Each structure stands twice: as structure tokens, then as C-alpha cells.
Amino acid sequence: MIPKYFEMSEEETDLVFKKDQLTLVMFRGDVDAHDGFMKTFENSADLNQGKALFSYSGVTEGGQAKIAKMLGADENKLPMLIAHMQTNDSRDRYFFPGSVKDITTDQVT
């Protein structure tokens, strides 16, 4: 079963980089773990279950650091939201342009 909202780890790499799978990853520091924007992101996962994978991740340790580097997350710009879809020839990414601390469920949908 694919979780609707999960912490990124190397075990989920196959899910995240599966061809044509839309994944939204909220990269954040530990200090942001309980901020309001994380609850908004989790609510967005509930509202959009089955449309995309919703994950959150750090950027400095182990498998999370590796995935952050692959997707282009920048520790100096945390928190940041990256939407990702693997295609045959490339990796399509979209970086949320505003402050994710002010994000709404409508913006994530």
C-alpha cells in the first residue's frame, strides 16, 4: 500500500522515482517539523489522496540528503516544496515560488 503522507527515506526511492509518478516533497529543517505549514501540507495530502505522493524530508542526513541533492533542494532555502515527476528521459521538477510558510491547500492542489 502506498502511503498518502510519509517521511522520505531510501526505502521510498522506488516510489518517488517511478515513471509518471507525481510526488510533492516538502524539504524542511527539524525546527519546522510542527509549524502550521506542515499541517497544511498534510491536509493537502488528505484532500489529494491518490493524485500524488506527499512526502516530507530533511536535507542533511543519509538517504534524505541524497534525494534532496537529486531533486535540487537547497539547505539555505528551507523550507521548500518541490513537485517532481520522473519521465523516460528526464526528471521534471517544479519549485514552489513563494514562501511555503504561507502555503494554502488550494496552492498545493
N, CA, C and O atoms as a printed pandas DataFrame, in Angstrom:
     atom_number atom_name residue_name chain_id  residue_number  x_coord  y_coord  z_coord
0              1         N          MET        A               1    0.846   -1.188    0.000
1              2        CA          MET        A               1    0.000    0.000    0.000
2              3         C          MET        A               1    0.892    1.253    0.000
3              4         O          MET        A               1    1.865    1.330    0.751
4              5         N          ILE        A               2    0.560    2.192   -0.820
5              6        CA          ILE        A               2    1.313    3.444   -0.923
6              7         C          ILE        A               2    0.766    4.419    0.118
7              8         O          ILE        A               2   -0.432    4.702    0.127
8              9         N          PRO        A               3    1.620    4.929    0.985
9             10        CA          PRO        A               3    1.144    5.886    1.993
10            11         C          PRO        A               3    0.778    7.211    1.348
11            12         O          PRO        A               3    1.357    7.596    0.332
12            13         N          LYS        A               4   -0.188    7.908    1.940
13            14        CA          LYS        A               4   -0.581    9.200    1.368
14            15         C          LYS        A               4    0.328   10.325    1.838
15            16         O          LYS        A               4    0.410   11.370    1.193
16            17         N          TYR        A               5    1.018   10.114    2.971
17            18        CA          TYR        A               5    1.858   11.153    3.555
18            19         C          TYR        A               5    2.944   10.437    4.356
19            20         O          TYR        A               5    2.638    9.665    5.265
20            21         N          PHE        A               6    4.195   10.688    4.026
21            22        CA          PHE        A               6    5.253    9.918    4.666
22            23         C          PHE        A               6    6.563   10.693    4.725
23            24         O          PHE        A               6    6.799   11.627    3.959
24            25         N          GLU        A               7    7.403   10.271    5.660
25            26        CA          GLU        A               7    8.747   10.827    5.746
26            27         C          GLU        A               7    9.620   10.136    4.708
27            28         O          GLU        A               7    9.613    8.910    4.599
28            29         N          MET        A               8   10.360   10.916    3.957
29            30        CA          MET        A               8   11.213   10.391    2.901
30            31         C          MET        A               8   12.339    9.559    3.493
31            32         O          MET        A               8   12.956    9.924    4.494
32            33         N          SER        A               9   12.587    8.422    2.840
33            34        CA          SER        A               9   13.733    7.582    3.187
34            35         C          SER        A               9   14.155    6.833    1.932
35            36         O          SER        A               9   13.464    6.880    0.914
36            37         N          GLU        A              10   15.269    6.155    2.002
37            38        CA          GLU        A              10   15.742    5.413    0.828
38            39         C          GLU        A              10   14.771    4.314    0.416
39            40         O          GLU        A              10   14.738    3.928   -0.753
40            41         N          GLU        A              11   13.975    3.800    1.360
41            42        CA          GLU        A              11   13.007    2.750    1.033
42            43         C          GLU        A              11   11.939    3.244    0.054
43            44         O          GLU        A              11   11.395    2.453   -0.716
44            45         N          GLU        A              12   11.638    4.542    0.078
45            46        CA          GLU        A              12   10.608    5.085   -0.814
46            47         C          GLU        A              12   11.171    5.559   -2.155
47            48         O          GLU        A              12   10.416    6.053   -2.993
48            49         N          THR        A              13   12.449    5.423   -2.370
49            50        CA          THR        A              13   13.070    5.915   -3.599
50            51         C          THR        A              13   12.393    5.350   -4.838
51            52         O          THR        A              13   12.153    6.083   -5.798
52            53         N          ASP        A              14   12.080    4.059   -4.833
53            54        CA          ASP        A              14   11.426    3.454   -5.998
54            55         C          ASP        A              14   10.057    4.075   -6.265
55            56         O          ASP        A              14    9.668    4.241   -7.421
56            57         N          LEU        A              15    9.330    4.416   -5.212
57            58        CA          LEU        A              15    8.027    5.064   -5.383
58            59         C          LEU        A              15    8.187    6.455   -5.981
59            60         O          LEU        A              15    7.492    6.825   -6.927
60            61         N          VAL        A              16    9.108    7.212   -5.417
61            62        CA          VAL        A              16    9.281    8.608   -5.795
62            63         C          VAL        A              16    9.814    8.753   -7.221
63            64         O          VAL        A              16    9.424    9.673   -7.940
64            65         N          PHE        A              17   10.693    7.858   -7.625
65            66        CA          PHE        A              17   11.298    7.968   -8.948
66            67         C          PHE        A              17   10.680    7.016   -9.960
67            68         O          PHE        A              17   11.272    6.745  -11.005
68            69         N          LYS        A              18    9.493    6.508   -9.654
69            70        CA          LYS        A              18    8.758    5.677  -10.598
70            71         C          LYS        A              18    8.261    6.568  -11.744
71            72         O          LYS        A              18    7.783    7.679  -11.517
72            73         N          LYS        A              19    8.380    6.069  -12.954
73            74        CA          LYS        A              19    7.971    6.832  -14.136
74            75         C          LYS        A              19    6.513    7.288  -14.011
75            76         O          LYS        A              19    5.627    6.516  -13.644
76            77         N          ASP        A              20    6.300    8.545  -14.324
77            78        CA          ASP        A              20    4.979    9.180  -14.348
78            79         C          ASP        A              20    4.302    9.283  -12.973
79            80         O          ASP        A              20    3.088    9.469  -12.898
80            81         N          GLN        A              21    5.068    9.164  -11.902
81            82        CA          GLN        A              21    4.515    9.326  -10.552
82            83         C          GLN        A              21    4.763   10.755  -10.081
83            84         O          GLN        A              21    5.911   11.179   -9.950
84            85         N          LEU        A              22    3.692   11.491   -9.827
85            86        CA          LEU        A              22    3.809   12.841   -9.290
86            87         C          LEU        A              22    4.070   12.752   -7.789
87            88         O          LEU        A              22    3.336   12.085   -7.059
88            89         N          THR        A              23    5.110   13.425   -7.343
89            90        CA          THR        A              23    5.473   13.442   -5.926
90            91         C          THR        A              23    5.747   14.874   -5.498
91            92         O          THR        A              23    6.466   15.607   -6.176
92            93         N          LEU        A              24    5.177   15.262   -4.380
93            94        CA          LEU        A              24    5.462   16.561   -3.780
94            95         C          LEU        A              24    6.271   16.307   -2.520
95            96         O          LEU        A              24    5.853   15.550   -1.644
96            97         N          VAL        A              25    7.427   16.943   -2.439
97            98        CA          VAL        A              25    8.298   16.757   -1.284
98            99         C          VAL        A              25    8.512   18.105   -0.599
99           100         O          VAL        A              25    8.986   19.064   -1.208
100          101         N          MET        A              26    8.153   18.150    0.674
101          102        CA          MET        A              26    8.389   19.329    1.489
102          103         C          MET        A              26    9.718   19.127    2.209
103          104         O          MET        A              26    9.819   18.333    3.144
104          105         N          PHE        A              27   10.718   19.848    1.764
105          106        CA          PHE        A              27   12.019   19.802    2.420
106          107         C          PHE        A              27   12.015   20.849    3.520
107          108         O          PHE        A              27   11.667   22.006    3.288
108          109         N          ARG        A              28   12.405   20.432    4.723
109          110        CA          ARG        A              28   12.349   21.335    5.863
110          111         C          ARG        A              28   13.375   20.923    6.909
111          112         O          ARG        A              28   13.861   19.792    6.910
112          113         N          GLY        A              29   13.690   21.840    7.780
113          114        CA          GLY        A              29   14.573   21.541    8.892
114          115         C          GLY        A              29   13.782   20.973   10.058
115          116         O          GLY        A              29   12.555   21.064   10.083
116          117         N          ASP        A              30   14.470   20.396   11.009
117          118        CA          ASP        A              30   13.806   19.842   12.194
118          119         C          ASP        A              30   13.012   20.897   12.949
119          120         O          ASP        A              30   11.971   20.593   13.532
120          121         N          VAL        A              31   13.492   22.124   12.942
121          122        CA          VAL        A              31   12.793   23.199   13.658
122          123         C          VAL        A              31   11.422   23.498   13.058
123          124         O          VAL        A              31   10.573   24.096   13.719
124          125         N          ASP        A              32   11.201   23.084   11.811
125          126        CA          ASP        A              32    9.933   23.348   11.127
126          127         C          ASP        A              32    8.935   22.196   11.257
127          128         O          ASP        A              32    7.818   22.291   10.749
128          129         N          ALA        A              33    9.317   21.132   11.916
129          130        CA          ALA        A              33    8.510   19.909   11.928
130          131         C          ALA        A              33    7.070   20.118   12.381
131          132         O          ALA        A              33    6.172   19.430   11.896
132          133         N          HIS        A              34    6.830   21.043   13.291
133          134        CA          HIS        A              34    5.491   21.224   13.845
134          135         C          HIS        A              34    4.875   22.578   13.469
135          136         O          HIS        A              34    3.877   22.992   14.059
136          137         N          ASP        A              35    5.465   23.257   12.496
137          138        CA          ASP        A              35    4.911   24.536   12.046
138          139         C          ASP        A              35    3.586   24.327   11.320
139          140         O          ASP        A              35    3.295   23.235   10.831
140          141         N          GLY        A              36    2.805   25.374   11.260
141          142        CA          GLY        A              36    1.487   25.317   10.632
142          143         C          GLY        A              36    1.521   24.896    9.171
143          144         O          GLY        A              36    0.604   24.214    8.712
144          145         N          PHE        A              37    2.550   25.283    8.430
145          146        CA          PHE        A              37    2.604   24.926    7.013
146          147         C          PHE        A              37    2.710   23.415    6.823
147          148         O          PHE        A              37    2.274   22.884    5.802
148          149         N          MET        A              38    3.292   22.719    7.809
149          150        CA          MET        A              38    3.371   21.258    7.705
150          151         C          MET        A              38    1.989   20.635    7.865
151          152         O          MET        A              38    1.674   19.651    7.195
152          153         N          LYS        A              39    1.167   21.192    8.739
153          154        CA          LYS        A              39   -0.215   20.705    8.893
154          155         C          LYS        A              39   -1.002   20.986    7.613
155          156         O          LYS        A              39   -1.797   20.153    7.179
156          157         N          THR        A              40   -0.785   22.145    7.014
157          158        CA          THR        A              40   -1.439   22.470    5.743
158          159         C          THR        A              40   -1.026   21.474    4.664
159          160         O          THR        A              40   -1.862   21.015    3.885
160          161         N          PHE        A              41    0.247   21.147    4.620
161          162        CA          PHE        A              41    0.750   20.179    3.643
162          163         C          PHE        A              41    0.137   18.794    3.886
163          164         O          PHE        A              41   -0.236   18.101    2.940
164          165         N          GLU        A              42    0.039   18.403    5.140
165          166        CA          GLU        A              42   -0.583   17.111    5.461
166          167         C          GLU        A              42   -2.063   17.109    5.087
167          168         O          GLU        A              42   -2.566   16.108    4.577
168          169         N          ASN        A              43   -2.764   18.207    5.331
169          170        CA          ASN        A              43   -4.176   18.314    4.923
170          171         C          ASN        A              43   -4.303   18.218    3.409
171          172         O          ASN        A              43   -5.251   17.615    2.905
172          173         N          SER        A              44   -3.360   18.804    2.682
173          174        CA          SER        A              44   -3.365   18.711    1.215
174          175         C          SER        A              44   -3.214   17.265    0.775
175          176         O          SER        A              44   -3.823   16.849   -0.211
176          177         N          ALA        A              45   -2.410   16.498    1.497
177          178        CA          ALA        A              45   -2.254   15.068    1.186
178          179         C          ALA        A              45   -3.583   14.344    1.352
179          180         O          ALA        A              45   -3.932   13.490    0.537
180          181         N          ASP        A              46   -4.322   14.677    2.397
181          182        CA          ASP        A              46   -5.644   14.065    2.609
182          183         C          ASP        A              46   -6.597   14.414    1.467
183          184         O          ASP        A              46   -7.292   13.546    0.939
184          185         N          LEU        A              47   -6.620   15.687    1.094
185          186        CA          LEU        A              47   -7.529   16.155    0.050
186          187         C          LEU        A              47   -7.194   15.608   -1.338
187          188         O          LEU        A              47   -8.070   15.502   -2.197
188          189         N          ASN        A              48   -5.932   15.266   -1.552
189          190        CA          ASN        A              48   -5.467   14.838   -2.876
190          191         C          ASN        A              48   -4.984   13.390   -2.892
191          192         O          ASN        A              48   -4.166   13.008   -3.729
192          193         N          GLN        A              49   -5.493   12.599   -1.967
193          194        CA          GLN        A              49   -5.077   11.200   -1.887
194          195         C          GLN        A              49   -5.315   10.501   -3.224
195          196         O          GLN        A              49   -6.396   10.591   -3.806
196          197         N          GLY        A              50   -4.293    9.809   -3.692
197          198        CA          GLY        A              50   -4.383    9.086   -4.956
198          199         C          GLY        A              50   -3.957    9.902   -6.171
199          200         O          GLY        A              50   -3.722    9.332   -7.237
200          201         N          LYS        A              51   -3.852   11.217   -6.036
201          202        CA          LYS        A              51   -3.432   12.070   -7.147
202          203         C          LYS        A              51   -1.916   12.239   -7.192
203          204         O          LYS        A              51   -1.333   12.425   -8.260
204          205         N          ALA        A              52   -1.283   12.172   -6.016
205          206        CA          ALA        A              52    0.169   12.376   -5.916
206          207         C          ALA        A              52    0.647   11.785   -4.601
207          208         O          ALA        A              52   -0.143   11.538   -3.690
208          209         N          LEU        A              53    1.952   11.563   -4.518
209          210        CA          LEU        A              53    2.570   11.201   -3.249
210          211         C          LEU        A              53    2.965   12.482   -2.539
211          212         O          LEU        A              53    3.416   13.434   -3.176
212          213         N          PHE        A              54    2.799   12.513   -1.240
213          214        CA          PHE        A              54    3.159   13.667   -0.428
214          215         C          PHE        A              54    4.169   13.210    0.606
215          216         O          PHE        A              54    3.891   12.318    1.407
216          217         N          SER        A              55    5.334   13.819    0.585
217          218        CA          SER        A              55    6.404   13.424    1.483
218          219         C          SER        A              55    7.065   14.645    2.085
219          220         O          SER        A              55    7.006   15.741    1.528
220          221         N          TYR        A              56    7.690   14.442    3.220
221          222        CA          TYR        A              56    8.491   15.497    3.834
222          223         C          TYR        A              56    9.866   14.925    4.133
223          224         O          TYR        A              56   10.028   13.720    4.327
224          225         N          SER        A              57   10.849   15.810    4.166
225          226        CA          SER        A              57   12.219   15.332    4.274
226          227         C          SER        A              57   13.147   16.413    4.792
227          228         O          SER        A              57   12.911   17.607    4.606
228          229         N          GLY        A              58   14.205   15.967    5.445
229          230        CA          GLY        A              58   15.322   16.836    5.754
230          231         C          GLY        A              58   16.259   16.846    4.554
231          232         O          GLY        A              58   15.940   16.286    3.506
232          233         N          VAL        A              59   17.406   17.479    4.708
233          234        CA          VAL        A              59   18.354   17.555    3.580
234          235         C          VAL        A              59   19.778   17.204    3.972
235          236         O          VAL        A              59   20.675   17.257    3.130
236          237         N          THR        A              60   20.007   16.845    5.230
237          238        CA          THR        A              60   21.394   16.713    5.683
238          239         C          THR        A              60   21.832   15.302    6.039
239          240         O          THR        A              60   23.031   15.065    6.184
240          241         N          GLU        A              61   20.924   14.365    6.185
241          242        CA          GLU        A              61   21.324   13.048    6.673
242          243         C          GLU        A              61   20.959   11.923    5.714
243          244         O          GLU        A              61   19.857   11.884    5.169
244          245         N          GLY        A              62   21.905   11.011    5.520
245          246        CA          GLY        A              62   21.693    9.748    4.825
246          247         C          GLY        A              62   20.946    9.832    3.509
247          248         O          GLY        A              62   21.264   10.644    2.639
248          249         N          GLY        A              63   19.945    8.973    3.384
249          250        CA          GLY        A              63   19.163    8.885    2.157
250          251         C          GLY        A              63   18.414   10.163    1.840
251          252         O          GLY        A              63   18.216   10.495    0.672
252          253         N          GLN        A              64   17.995   10.885    2.874
253          254        CA          GLN        A              64   17.298   12.147    2.640
254          255         C          GLN        A              64   18.214   13.156    1.963
255          256         O          GLN        A              64   17.782   13.891    1.075
256          257         N          ALA        A              65   19.464   13.193    2.374
257          258        CA          ALA        A              65   20.426   14.118    1.757
258          259         C          ALA        A              65   20.643   13.765    0.292
259          260         O          ALA        A              65   20.746   14.648   -0.559
260          261         N          LYS        A              66   20.712   12.483    0.006
261          262        CA          LYS        A              66   20.904   12.018   -1.372
262          263         C          LYS        A              66   19.716   12.408   -2.255
263          264         O          LYS        A              66   19.902   12.904   -3.366
264          265         N          ILE        A              67   18.509   12.185   -1.763
265          266        CA          ILE        A              67   17.302   12.531   -2.525
266          267         C          ILE        A              67   17.188   14.052   -2.669
267          268         O          ILE        A              67   16.813   14.548   -3.732
268          269         N          ALA        A              68   17.508   14.785   -1.612
269          270        CA          ALA        A              68   17.466   16.250   -1.680
270          271         C          ALA        A              68   18.394   16.760   -2.778
271          272         O          ALA        A              68   18.030   17.653   -3.543
272          273         N          LYS        A              69   19.581   16.194   -2.851
273          274        CA          LYS        A              69   20.537   16.602   -3.883
274          275         C          LYS        A              69   20.011   16.274   -5.275
275          276         O          LYS        A              69   20.142   17.080   -6.195
276          277         N          MET        A              70   19.419   15.100   -5.431
277          278        CA          MET        A              70   18.888   14.692   -6.740
278          279         C          MET        A              70   17.765   15.610   -7.208
279          280         O          MET        A              70   17.629   15.874   -8.403
280          281         N          LEU        A              71   16.958   16.096   -6.262
281          282        CA          LEU        A              71   15.820   16.943   -6.627
282          283         C          LEU        A              71   16.155   18.429   -6.626
283          284         O          LEU        A              71   15.348   19.243   -7.076
284          285         N          GLY        A              72   17.331   18.792   -6.127
285          286        CA          GLY        A              72   17.744   20.189   -6.158
286          287         C          GLY        A              72   17.360   21.001   -4.938
287          288         O          GLY        A              72   17.305   22.228   -5.009
288          289         N          ALA        A              73   17.093   20.342   -3.818
289          290        CA          ALA        A              73   16.769   21.074   -2.592
290          291         C          ALA        A              73   18.027   21.757   -2.062
291          292         O          ALA        A              73   19.125   21.205   -2.126
292          293         N          ASP        A              74   17.847   22.952   -1.545
293          294        CA          ASP        A              74   18.956   23.761   -1.053
294          295         C          ASP        A              74   18.763   24.027    0.438
295          296         O          ASP        A              74   17.785   24.656    0.840
296          297         N          GLU        A              75   19.686   23.552    1.242
297          298        CA          GLU        A              75   19.590   23.712    2.696
298          299         C          GLU        A              75   19.445   25.174    3.104
299          300         O          GLU        A              75   18.820   25.472    4.122
300          301         N          ASN        A              76   20.006   26.074    2.333
301          302        CA          ASN        A              76   19.940   27.500    2.652
302          303         C          ASN        A              76   18.599   28.141    2.328
303          304         O          ASN        A              76   18.361   29.295    2.686
304          305         N          LYS        A              77   17.718   27.402    1.652
305          306        CA          LYS        A              77   16.420   27.950    1.261
306          307         C          LYS        A              77   15.251   27.232    1.928
307          308         O          LYS        A              77   14.105   27.371    1.499
308          309         N          LEU        A              78   15.540   26.465    2.976
309          310        CA          LEU        A              78   14.475   25.715    3.654
310          311         C          LEU        A              78   13.561   26.645    4.424
311          312         O          LEU        A              78   14.004   27.686    4.910
312          313         N          PRO        A              79   12.293   26.289    4.542
313          314        CA          PRO        A              79   11.646   25.143    3.912
314          315         C          PRO        A              79   11.349   25.422    2.445
315          316         O          PRO        A              79   11.197   26.572    2.034
316          317         N          MET        A              80   11.270   24.350    1.663
317          318        CA          MET        A              80   10.942   24.494    0.250
318          319         C          MET        A              80   10.146   23.288   -0.219
319          320         O          MET        A              80   10.329   22.174    0.273
320          321         N          LEU        A              81    9.260   23.526   -1.178
321          322        CA          LEU        A              81    8.410   22.481   -1.732
322          323         C          LEU        A              81    8.809   22.234   -3.173
323          324         O          LEU        A              81    8.902   23.165   -3.972
324          325         N          ILE        A              82    9.045   20.962   -3.501
325          326        CA          ILE        A              82    9.399   20.581   -4.861
326          327         C          ILE        A              82    8.415   19.525   -5.336
327          328         O          ILE        A              82    8.224   18.500   -4.682
328          329         N          ALA        A              83    7.788   19.786   -6.488
329          330        CA          ALA        A              83    6.951   18.789   -7.150
330          331         C          ALA        A              83    7.832   18.113   -8.190
331          332         O          ALA        A              83    8.599   18.772   -8.892
332          333         N          HIS        A              84    7.716   16.814   -8.281
333          334        CA          HIS        A              84    8.626   16.030   -9.120
334          335         C          HIS        A              84    7.864   14.955   -9.880
335          336         O          HIS        A              84    6.959   14.320   -9.339
336          337         N          MET        A              85    8.239   14.757  -11.141
337          338        CA          MET        A              85    7.732   13.635  -11.916
338          339         C          MET        A              85    8.859   13.096  -12.787
339          340         O          MET        A              85    9.487   13.833  -13.547
340          341         N          GLN        A              86    9.097   11.818  -12.662
341          342        CA          GLN        A              86   10.116   11.149  -13.473
342          343         C          GLN        A              86    9.508   10.800  -14.822
343          344         O          GLN        A              86    8.418   10.232  -14.885
344          345         N          THR        A              87   10.203   11.135  -15.896
345          346        CA          THR        A              87    9.769   10.762  -17.240
346          347         C          THR        A              87   10.794    9.791  -17.816
347          348         O          THR        A              87   11.765    9.442  -17.143
348          349         N          ASN        A              88   10.585    9.357  -19.044
349          350        CA          ASN        A              88   11.537    8.438  -19.666
350          351         C          ASN        A              88   12.942    9.014  -19.736
351          352         O          ASN        A              88   13.920    8.334  -19.426
352          353         N          ASP        A              89   13.031   10.265  -20.142
353          354        CA          ASP        A              89   14.333   10.859  -20.430
354          355         C          ASP        A              89   14.835   11.862  -19.398
355          356         O          ASP        A              89   16.003   12.251  -19.433
356          357         N          SER        A              90   13.975   12.283  -18.486
357          358        CA          SER        A              90   14.409   13.342  -17.582
358          359         C          SER        A              90   13.597   13.321  -16.295
359          360         O          SER        A              90   12.771   12.440  -16.055
360          361         N          ARG        A              91   13.867   14.312  -15.498
361          362        CA          ARG        A              91   13.181   14.498  -14.234
362          363         C          ARG        A              91   12.562   15.884  -14.281
363          364         O          ARG        A              91   13.281   16.882  -14.267
364          365         N          ASP        A              92   11.240   15.961  -14.335
365          366        CA          ASP        A              92   10.567   17.252  -14.332
366          367         C          ASP        A              92   10.380   17.703  -12.887
367          368         O          ASP        A              92    9.908   16.942  -12.043
368          369         N          ARG        A              93   10.757   18.954  -12.616
369          370        CA          ARG        A              93   10.633   19.496  -11.271
370          371         C          ARG        A              93   10.006   20.883  -11.318
371          372         O          ARG        A              93   10.205   21.652  -12.258
372          373         N          TYR        A              94    9.258   21.168  -10.291
373          374        CA          TYR        A              94    8.672   22.486  -10.115
374          375         C          TYR        A              94    8.973   22.924   -8.687
375          376         O          TYR        A              94    8.655   22.211   -7.736
376          377         N          PHE        A              95    9.579   24.083   -8.539
377          378        CA          PHE        A              95    9.896   24.629   -7.234
378          379         C          PHE        A              95    8.822   25.651   -6.865
379          380         O          PHE        A              95    8.621   26.624   -7.593
380          381         N          PHE        A              96    8.142   25.445   -5.763
381          382        CA          PHE        A              96    7.119   26.394   -5.325
382          383         C          PHE        A              96    7.767   27.763   -5.183
383          384         O          PHE        A              96    8.764   27.902   -4.474
384          385         N          PRO        A              97    7.214   28.786   -5.852
385          386        CA          PRO        A              97    7.903   30.077   -5.943
386          387         C          PRO        A              97    7.794   30.975   -4.713
387          388         O          PRO        A              97    8.632   31.856   -4.521
388          389         N          GLY        A              98    6.793   30.769   -3.893
389          390        CA          GLY        A              98    6.610   31.669   -2.759
390          391         C          GLY        A              98    7.135   31.079   -1.470
391          392         O          GLY        A              98    7.888   30.105   -1.473
392          393         N          SER        A              99    6.734   31.673   -0.388
393          394        CA          SER        A              99    7.102   31.172    0.933
394          395         C          SER        A              99    6.182   30.011    1.297
395          396         O          SER        A              99    4.966   30.184    1.367
396          397         N          VAL        A             100    6.743   28.849    1.527
397          398        CA          VAL        A             100    5.903   27.707    1.899
398          399         C          VAL        A             100    5.336   27.871    3.305
399          400         O          VAL        A             100    4.396   27.169    3.678
400          401         N          LYS        A             101    5.890   28.776    4.073
401          402        CA          LYS        A             101    5.334   29.017    5.408
402          403         C          LYS        A             101    3.940   29.633    5.333
403          404         O          LYS        A             101    3.189   29.597    6.308
404          405         N          ASP        A             102    3.592   30.200    4.169
405          406        CA          ASP        A             102    2.277   30.807    3.963
406          407         C          ASP        A             102    1.406   29.996    3.008
407          408         O          ASP        A             102    0.387   30.496    2.530
408          409         N          ILE        A             103    1.786   28.774    2.728
409          410        CA          ILE        A             103    1.103   27.965    1.719
410          411         C          ILE        A             103   -0.315   27.593    2.161
411          412         O          ILE        A             103   -0.590   27.418    3.348
412          413         N          THR        A             104   -1.200   27.481    1.174
413          414        CA          THR        A             104   -2.582   27.055    1.436
414          415         C          THR        A             104   -2.830   25.728    0.708
415          416         O          THR        A             104   -2.088   25.355   -0.201
416          417         N          THR        A             105   -3.872   25.036    1.120
417          418        CA          THR        A             105   -4.203   23.785    0.450
418          419         C          THR        A             105   -4.576   24.031   -1.009
419          420         O          THR        A             105   -4.303   23.187   -1.862
420          421         N          ASP        A             106   -5.188   25.159   -1.309
421          422        CA          ASP        A             106   -5.523   25.478   -2.702
422          423         C          ASP        A             106   -4.273   25.613   -3.559
423          424         O          ASP        A             106   -4.285   25.215   -4.724
424          425         N          GLN        A             107   -3.207   26.158   -3.016
425          426        CA          GLN        A             107   -1.968   26.304   -3.784
426          427         C          GLN        A             107   -1.309   24.958   -4.037
427          428         O          GLN        A             107   -0.636   24.789   -5.054
428          429         N          VAL        A             108   -1.484   24.015   -3.155
429          430        CA          VAL        A             108   -0.871   22.701   -3.317
430          431         C          VAL        A             108   -1.659   21.850   -4.296
431          432         O          VAL        A             108   -1.082   21.012   -4.989
432          433         N          THR        A             109   -2.957   22.050   -4.366
433          434        CA          THR        A             109   -3.826   21.233   -5.218
434          435         C          THR        A             109   -3.566   21.439   -6.680
435          436         O          THR        A             109   -4.221   20.819   -7.517
